[in-house]
């Protein structure tokens, strides 16, 4: 039986929400092993001069505990 744990991570990108999610997983994988899935919980962006300039995601990352 596998034991899974979920952590919540906030990340951002200047390009897209997809890249922000990839950044979250990449950063988490530096210290968390056995990542199994990512759930995008929330998305937001900052706007300057009528343009979106910073994409933010709040993700839940699930990983297997050994």
N, C-alpha and C positions, 0 to 999 in steps of 0.2 A: 504494500500500500504506500503510495507516495504522499508526502506531506508538502503542501504548497503554502507559500506566504505571498502576501500582496503588499507592495509599498507604493506610495504616491510620490510622483516626481513632477516638478514644474520645469519647463524648458522653453526656449525661444529661438527664433530664427528671423533673419531679415528677408528671407526668400519666400517661405511658405509654411503652412501648418504641418504638411507632410515632413518637411525637413526638421521642423521643431520636434516632432515625434521621434524621428530618427536620432536627433541629438540626445533626447531623453534616454533612449535605449542604449546608445553608444556610451554615454556617460555612466549610466547605471551598470553596464556590463564591465566597467573597470574594477568594480568592487563586488558585484553580485554575479554569481555563476548560475548556470542552469535556468536562464530566463526562458519561459515557455510562451508567454503572450503579453500583449499590451492592449489596454482598453483606453481609448481617448475619452476622458471624462468631460472635458470642457475646452473650448477654444475661445480665444479673444485676440484682439489686435489693438495696437496704438495707431493713432492717425495724426499726421502732420500735414498741413497745407492741403487737406482734402485727399490725401493718399495714405494707404495703409503702409506703415514702415517697419513694424515689428510684430511678428506673429507669435502667439503664446499658446501653449497647450498644458493642460493638467492631465497627466496620464496615470493609470494604475498598471503597474508591472507585476506580473505573476511569475514566481520562480519556485523551483523544487528545492526543498531543504534536504540535505543529506543526513 
